[in-house]
Amino acid sequence: MKLESYSSHPSLLFQGQRVPQDNLRVLAAAMNLSNHMMVSVPEQGLILRLLERDRTGGLSTRQLAELCEVSIYRVRHLLLPLEKEGRIARDKMQKHHRWFLSEESVEIANDSNKAVFCLQQ
């Protein structure tokens, strides 16, 4: 599911929209977040969390498939858009790849962790 351009102006919302998704899209537009900063499917969010958890060593495609409990082909299908958007990077080691969060994603994760910590205080 790709996010399309949405206006952040509430009066431009149409009747019959799916409220939670559309509210999220409106909020993202209001915060000037592009569709590249949004996760397209839940499995991509899981992949990003797994890569954040294992930042130093990265994870192979096979490891991600096992942790997500999906096929290697499905993981590959999920990884390529994230790589294209600059969210993750790969390092080819012999014939296999190890996947890491990109520097931009690490900064976003650090900033969001700081925000959560501030909210908890």
PLY file of the C-alpha trace (Angstrom):
ply
format ascii 1.0
element vertex 121
property float x
property float y
property float z
element edge 120
property int vertex1
property int vertex2
end_header
0.00 0.00 0.00
1.55 3.25 -1.12
0.56 6.54 0.41
-0.65 9.18 -1.99
-0.51 12.93 -1.65
-3.16 14.12 0.78
-4.03 17.60 1.85
-3.59 18.37 5.51
-6.65 20.61 5.46
-9.53 18.83 7.30
-12.26 20.42 5.16
-10.89 18.57 2.13
-11.58 15.12 3.61
-14.30 13.15 1.87
-17.16 11.23 3.44
-16.64 7.48 3.64
-12.90 7.54 4.10
-11.33 4.96 6.36
-10.83 7.16 9.37
-7.72 5.69 11.09
-5.69 5.39 7.88
-6.84 8.71 6.52
-6.19 10.49 9.81
-2.66 9.07 9.75
-2.17 10.30 6.20
-3.46 13.77 7.08
-1.18 13.89 10.13
1.80 12.78 8.02
1.05 15.48 5.45
0.72 18.11 8.20
4.11 17.07 9.56
5.62 17.24 6.05
6.40 13.53 6.12
6.69 12.05 2.67
5.45 8.60 1.74
9.09 7.51 1.90
9.10 8.08 5.64
6.05 5.92 6.17
6.01 2.14 6.42
3.94 0.55 3.67
3.08 -2.76 5.32
3.31 -4.07 8.90
6.09 -6.51 8.00
8.29 -3.60 6.94
7.83 -2.06 10.37
8.89 -5.35 11.94
11.96 -5.51 9.69
12.95 -1.97 10.68
12.53 -2.80 14.39
14.63 -5.97 14.00
17.38 -4.05 12.21
17.27 -1.33 14.85
17.65 -3.96 17.55
20.70 -5.48 15.83
22.39 -2.32 14.50
26.01 -3.41 14.73
25.97 -6.82 13.05
23.02 -6.40 10.74
20.87 -9.35 9.69
20.93 -11.60 6.66
17.91 -12.03 4.42
17.49 -15.57 5.77
17.64 -14.38 9.39
15.01 -11.72 8.69
12.79 -14.33 7.01
13.05 -16.62 10.03
12.39 -13.82 12.52
9.41 -12.51 10.51
8.16 -16.06 9.87
7.81 -15.44 6.13
9.62 -16.75 3.06
12.96 -15.39 1.91
11.24 -14.19 -1.26
8.67 -12.23 0.75
11.42 -10.61 2.85
13.32 -9.70 -0.30
10.14 -8.16 -1.71
9.80 -6.10 1.50
13.48 -5.10 1.68
13.92 -3.69 -1.82
11.47 -0.76 -1.44
13.00 0.10 1.95
16.44 0.14 0.33
15.19 2.25 -2.59
13.69 4.76 -0.12
17.00 4.98 1.76
15.65 3.46 4.97
18.05 0.49 4.94
21.37 -0.42 3.35
22.94 -3.72 2.44
26.46 -5.01 2.62
27.32 -7.87 0.31
29.40 -10.47 2.09
30.48 -13.17 -0.36
27.24 -14.29 -2.01
24.93 -13.17 0.81
23.72 -9.77 1.97
23.56 -8.30 5.45
21.00 -5.58 5.98
21.43 -2.55 8.23
19.47 0.58 9.05
20.66 3.52 6.98
22.31 6.44 8.77
19.13 8.50 8.26
16.98 5.79 9.85
19.36 5.49 12.80
19.06 9.25 13.38
15.26 9.05 13.18
15.23 6.14 15.63
17.51 8.02 18.04
15.32 11.13 17.84
12.13 9.14 18.41
13.68 7.35 21.39
14.60 10.73 22.89
11.05 11.97 22.34
9.56 8.89 24.03
11.93 9.34 26.97
10.92 13.00 27.33
7.22 12.08 27.21
7.70 9.48 29.93
9.28 12.01 32.29
0 1
1 2
2 3
3 4
4 5
5 6
6 7
7 8
8 9
9 10
10 11
11 12
12 13
13 14
14 15
15 16
16 17
17 18
18 19
19 20
20 21
21 22
22 23
23 24
24 25
25 26
26 27
27 28
28 29
29 30
30 31
31 32
32 33
33 34
34 35
35 36
36 37
37 38
38 39
39 40
40 41
41 42
42 43
43 44
44 45
45 46
46 47
47 48
48 49
49 50
50 51
51 52
52 53
53 54
54 55
55 56
56 57
57 58
58 59
59 60
60 61
61 62
62 63
63 64
64 65
65 66
66 67
67 68
68 69
69 70
70 71
71 72
72 73
73 74
74 75
75 76
76 77
77 78
78 79
79 80
80 81
81 82
82 83
83 84
84 85
85 86
86 87
87 88
88 89
89 90
90 91
91 92
92 93
93 94
94 95
95 96
96 97
97 98
98 99
99 100
100 101
101 102
102 103
103 104
104 105
105 106
106 107
107 108
108 109
109 110
110 111
111 112
112 113
113 114
114 115
115 116
116 117
117 118
118 119
119 120
